[in-house]
């Protein structure tokens, strides 16, 4: 089990994260928060790129700093800006990464071919990556993170820059990879995690705001979300959430603390509603 | 249970339970075996090319150095292979988008850099010998010039490695290289023949001791880089 105990990260006088307590066991954990909320800071602490100013991060009871290489052995990391070698093929790149991850050569070759197939790059396994689209590069990134069969897979904004088709493909891939490992991903794209996350972690004002199953988080807004095609008829204070077209009319989805069932249709809240509601005062 | 049996049992338990820390030499052997030369110098082809081209240009200039400045020129040029190769290879390593990722692997890029520095130092020493041989008029002059050039190489390597170890940022190597080049240009030009005389008057024993001491400090730094627990921040 991976756990964070009273973790605080400060940069000079700026507090990026304050007093975070979290526990991770197998499953997909999605960190959902606007940009600048501290997601990447936490991800980088889990990947041992930065260290807490206060508190500790423990893997099965041992501090990860002390575990050193044996902790790095069990993590797979995909950074937000995944650089790659333009002049090499994914196969060459994965073989290189497996050497740096201290895998023996036979296992590295087997795992490289297996992962290239898994991420759907079999046809281009020996092509130079300079010809690849953003989605293909991201898939190479996922493959390198999976090389050592990590117990903890850490993905920082993995769907940034992917088109909708690639995002769906990516979600399916993450879902299939999460069976017997901890997958921690950060995103500000709600649709990425609605279906695959077993828990959603939210930060507000640099503190832990929520850590629960998506349904439970959505449940916090039950009875407060409505839809109407006549928003002018709503005479109470409300927070506009989203708009969509339905039968040629613009339907507005809004949240209100007051009962609006006589003016609008009550609907089940989704994660996007919760996100917009919680971060209503922040620039998203 | 008598004392002997007790001690044997304790020794057995300790031998099973304690993992002996790996020495730097064992770590180097393991890394060479696992990673191999091909991947240690992965994607450094361009850096080697730029180093060769720049060095060729500098050597042409070096061949025109006046005889009464041979010693200053040799000391200035001797560390350049090491300096240029670390400048190009390690700057591109830090600037490419994989630096952070490579710090999360079992062998961090910093440990791989330490291995590279060993190779750069060996090649740099050979280059230093060549520079000293070209500059020397006699066997005795070579014997006095070579340890001096070697000292310059190791001082440069120790300072460069310290900068890499303790300073963050992509441009650490570039700034260090510029500073080293600046000092090595300013000294002979500002002090003129005085600088040449200072270098020529350093006894062979002193320069040899300095070279050995520099090599020892460099070896210590490399072993530290290879075995240190990663608790330094890589990212912002």
Contacts between the chains, C-beta under 8 A, distances in Angstrom:
chain1	res1	chain2	res2	distance
A	11	B	236	7.7
A	44	B	100	7.9
A	44	B	235	5.0
A	47	B	100	7.9
A	47	B	104	4.9
A	48	B	103	7.5
A	48	B	104	6.3
A	48	B	230	6.1
A	49	B	100	5.6
A	49	B	103	6.2
A	49	B	104	6.8
A	49	B	233	7.0
A	49	B	234	4.6
A	49	B	235	4.1
A	50	B	233	4.6
A	50	B	234	7.3
A	50	B	235	5.4
A	50	B	236	7.7
A	51	B	231	6.2
A	51	B	233	6.3
A	65	B	229	6.8
A	65	B	230	7.8
A	65	B	231	5.0
A	66	B	229	7.2
A	68	B	229	4.7
A	68	B	230	5.9
A	69	B	106	5.1
A	69	B	107	7.8
A	69	B	230	7.9
A	72	B	104	5.9
A	72	B	105	6.2
A	72	B	106	5.3
A	72	B	108	7.7
A	72	B	230	7.7
A	73	B	106	5.3
A	75	B	104	6.3
A	77	B	101	6.2
A	77	B	104	4.5
A	78	B	101	8.0
A	79	B	97	7.6
A	79	B	100	5.4
A	79	B	101	5.5
A	81	B	97	5.4
A	82	B	97	6.4
A	82	B	98	8.0
A	82	B	101	7.3
A	83	B	96	5.0
A	83	B	97	1.7
A	83	B	98	4.5
A	83	B	99	7.8
A	83	B	101	7.5
A	84	B	97	7.1
A	84	B	98	7.2
A	85	B	43	5.6
A	85	B	96	7.9
A	85	B	98	7.7
A	87	B	43	7.6
A	88	B	43	7.3
A	95	B	39	8.0
A	96	B	39	5.3
A	96	B	42	5.3
A	97	B	105	7.2
A	99	B	34	6.5
A	99	B	35	4.7
A	99	B	36	6.6
A	99	B	39	4.4
A	100	B	35	6.6
A	100	B	39	7.0
A	100	B	102	6.3
A	100	B	105	4.4
A	100	B	106	7.2
A	100	B	107	5.4
A	100	B	109	7.8
A	100	B	112	7.1
A	101	B	105	5.0
A	101	B	106	5.4
A	101	B	107	7.8
A	102	B	34	5.3
A	102	B	105	7.8
A	102	B	106	4.1
A	102	B	107	6.2
A	104	B	34	7.6
A	144	B	101	7.6
A	148	B	106	7.8
